Amino acid sequence: MSALVVSEEAAAAVDRVARFVVRFGLTVPAILALESMRPISFVGSQFMHVLSPSVAAVLSASEWDAMAALLEDRRGLDYLIEHIEKLNTETERR
């Protein structure tokens, strides 16, 4: 299996979402939700493409599309969860 290639834009979007999750103390609910959606992650990523014109409040349209493209690969979900966990651990150490 080849390594997951994460674009700079997707990495920035993941970081922004992860920081939002950690900032508001939503680490556990976010990880639980992401893990429960693992079987339908591809369908969810396709739905993200449909919603992309209306989500500019959280991410730019290009970041949103990059995040959706990342989540088309199930390894992208692991990448997002690991980033949330890493930021949460760093925040707890402060």
N, C-alpha and C positions, 0 to 999 in steps of 0.2 A: 504494500500500500504506500502510495506516495505521500510526502509531507504536505500538510495544508499550507497553501500560500495565501497570506493575508495582505491585502493592499494597504497602503498607508491610510487611505480614506476609511477603509473598514476598521482598521486598528484605532483610528481616532474616534470613530463612532462608537466602537465597543468601549473605549476608555470613557467617553462622555456618558454613556448609559450606565456603566459600572459606577462611576463617581456619583451620579444621581441616586442610584440604588443605595449605595453605602451612606451617602450624606443623610438620607431620610430614614435610615435604619431598616431598609427593606431587603436586606441580604437574604435572610431565611425565606421569606415569602417569594422573592424573585427566583431563587434557586429551586424551590419547590415547584413553582409554576413552570419554569423552564424544563426541569426534569420530567414533569408530568406531560409536557407537550412533545417530548422527544420523538414518540412514534409518528407524529404528524408535523414534524418540523419543516419538511419540504413544502407541505400545503400552506403552513403558516407563512413561510417566506414568500410564497406566491401571492398570498393575501396582502402582504406588506407592499408588494409592487402596486396592487390596486389602490391602497391607501396613500401612496406616496405623495399625491398632490395636496393632501390635507394635513400633513404632520409637521409643518415647518416650526411649530412651537418648541419641539424638543431637539430635533436634528435638522440640518439642512436637507434639501431634497436629495442631493448627491450622497450625503452621508447615509440617509435612510436607504437609498437604493444599494449602496455598498454593503450595509448591514444585511439587507435582504439577500443579496448575492452570497454573502458569507454564510448565512443560515441555510442556504440551499444544500450545503454539504453538512452532514451531521457532525463532523468534526468542528465546524464553526460554532455549534452550540456548546461543545466542550470548551472551546477557546473563550467564549463569553463567560461561562460559569467560572472557569479558572481565573479569569481577570477580576470578576466580582469578588471571589474568595481572596485573591491576593490583596486587593485594595482594602477589603474589610480587615484582614490581618494587620496590614500596615497601619490602618486607622486605630485599631484596638491597642497597638503598641505605644501610641502617642500618649 
